[in-house]
Amino acid sequence: MEIKIIATLGPNSKSESVISKLVKNGVDIIRINTSHIKDEDELRDYFSKIRKISDSVSILLDLPGPKLRTQNTEPIPIEKGKVYKIGENGDIKAEWEPLKGLKKDKILKISDGKLQFKCLEVGNHFAIIKALNSGVILEKQSINYSGITYKKGLTDLDLKFAKLAIKYNADIIAMSFVRSKDEILELRRIVGEIPIIAKIEEEEGLKNIEEICDASDGIMVARGDLALNIKDMFTLPSIQKKLIRVAKEKRKAAIVATQLLSSMVNNPYPLRAEILDVSNAIYEGADALMLSEETAIGKYPVESVKTLKRIINDYNDETLFVEPKDLNDKIAKAALDIAQSESINYLIAITRTGSTAIRLSIFGNKNIFALVDNSYIYNRLKLYRNIIPILKKSKDQIKEILKSKKIKKTIIVGSEKEGGTTTYIKLEYL
């Protein structure tokens, strides 16, 4: 079973030694969060280390987006009951424009809601807020409140990092706070054939999820900001399930992110509830699971990856997430049914557009070697569960790989036509 693992690099995982251990223990994609990148030199250093360690792991460059963050350069201790000034010249420094919708008695949340404040007064480019709990505000922490509005389209920083994604050959790019297909299309004009993941983080993105899915290569259920920006965070479980289902129906990759194993930031073992949460995401159809602070700033980055892999390895189910809707789907499903009845665990998909491999991924739970000759399709398929994309290798070379695993037979699925069709199934003895 191959649910893909995405790990975020940060202060506690940026060394070559830790990156190597992350890859060795099952990380498929490494995420670089550009919100915390100081300059191009730091970004170049990340790319250099990752490429040196592995040429098979993919690099996901996550654009910062319009998200409001604190601008303090030093940690700020927060005491419950104490009053603070927030704004461009406040105790807590932050851009004022997104804060001007703040009203008296509203709750302001910092650091993904870990710290909460009650607004006491709104002045000229500042607000007076009272801490409702204690903690520490670290550098560049998120700021949210109900009704916050963000600038639409790409920010200047987004444009800067999108161009750097091209320069350093990023494999995948993620766009934050996507609200419409137009934002995806704007980014597409810049990055060309780099697969784009749309992060769903607020109400408008939920409303336009169908068109966003159509325009992107996949979606990310970014549960941290999403929970803080929707009207009722207790609807998050049903929202997650819906978003994964829409992605499946659209044949797009679905990533579930944020606080999967958040207790492991400080502890070597997960909570039981976290094990169940991760497992539920897998059973709902998630293609990939993303660790954020667990690997970026957590004390146990490698243990977090091992834990995630162990939960994934326990999954063994043939759930049909969506029904086949055309003949191509039915052919793929038939191949999987044959594989199940014949105890065949590895299939070979010969695919030009990736569609055949994606169908096999959606309708079953078998390992799929996908033979592709296009780097865009290769990188896109890296996002899907069960698919092992192979770039520019022959069918005979894959058969040799299977023989080395002492596999006696496989099923080859492919197309004799152009344009994303699936037209044949072939049982082959090795």
Secondary structure by P-SEA (a helix, b strand, c coil): cccbbbbbbccccccaaaaaaaaaacccbbbbcccccccaaaaaaaaaaaaaacccbbbbbbbbccbbbbcccbbbbbbccbbbbbcccccccccccccccccccbbbbcccccbbbbbccccccbbbbbbcbbbbbccbbbbbcccccccccccaaaaaaaaaaaaacccbbbbcccccaaaaaaaaaaccccbbbbbbccaaaaaaaaaaaaacccccccccccccccccccaaaaaaaaaaaaaaaacbbbbbbccccccccccccccaaaaaaaaaaaaaccccccccccccccccaaaaaaaaaaaaaaccccccccccccaaaaaaaaaaaaaaaacccbbbbbcccaaaaaaaaaccccccbbbbccaaaaaaacccccccccccccaaaaaaaaaaacccbbbbbbbccccccccbbbbbcc
